[in-house]
Amino acid sequence: MVKYKEYIDKDKIEIENGEINGYSYRYSIKIPILRDSYRKDKDLLICSMNPSKATRTQSDNTLNRLCKYAYENKYKTLTVVGLLPFYETNSKDLNKFNNNEFENIINENFNKIKEKMNYVDNIIIATGNPTNKGMEKLIFQLKKLLESKNNLFCFKTNTGELLTKKGFTVHPLYLKELVACKLPEEYFN
């Protein structure tokens, strides 16, 4: 864990989470950028694969990179959602939920993502390559939500491509720099 940068209004960070059977998960984290005379009145939504372990007081490297991008591009807020709201990076650890619990949480998560899409100026898709068929299914579900949107972006790969060789958007952590470009049509194929 690392500290948030000085341009983040830490006192106003909003986390929307839930808990089931003593296990916490996060739908979203909304991070306000401190105002200055250059700040646009724009909100940014980034769709990732799963949440970081960031809290209201502690960030992580990925979230700090996204905050820096939002700051440098003059957004007033950054909201990050995960297609999979669970903190687990190992999908095998999700077996602790029964199918109904899991499906209910995923459905609620997608309802919240859909709602948030209506209140932002731009959406960046930054999932990375899925590691299994279940995650691939979540990306397909996201694509259905995105079909009617026109404010869609992705980050360029280190080689300048807009999508990975597998046809997915890139995860921001390992990029040399974060450069957002319009999400290409082939993403939906």
Buried (B, 14 or more C-beta within 10 A) or exposed (E): EEEBBEBBBBEEBEBBEEEEEEBEBBBBBBBBBBEEEEBEEBBBBBBBBBBBEBBBEBBBEBBBBBBBBBBEBBBBBBBBBBBBBBBBEEBEEEEBBEEEEBEEBBEBBBEBBEEBBEEBBBBBBBBBBBEEEEBBEBBEBBEEBBEEEEBBBBBBBEEEEBBBEEEBBBBBBEBEEBEBEEBBEEBEE
